[in-house]
Amino acid sequence: MLFLVAALMLLGVVLGTVAHAPLSVTAVLAAVIGVWLAVFAVRERHGRRRRTSAN
């Protein structure tokens, strides 16, 4: 959870620089963040299924 809070704080700092960054850089960074969130969601869902079936 602390990692997510730190990521959100970093995102707030990065959003300030988005106004000065080219659109291509912004799009690449948005894609990277989207992939990271998708991987996180899949890992969480997979881990939750594994835990419930073991009980």
Beta strands, then each sheet from edge to edge (+ up, - down):
end
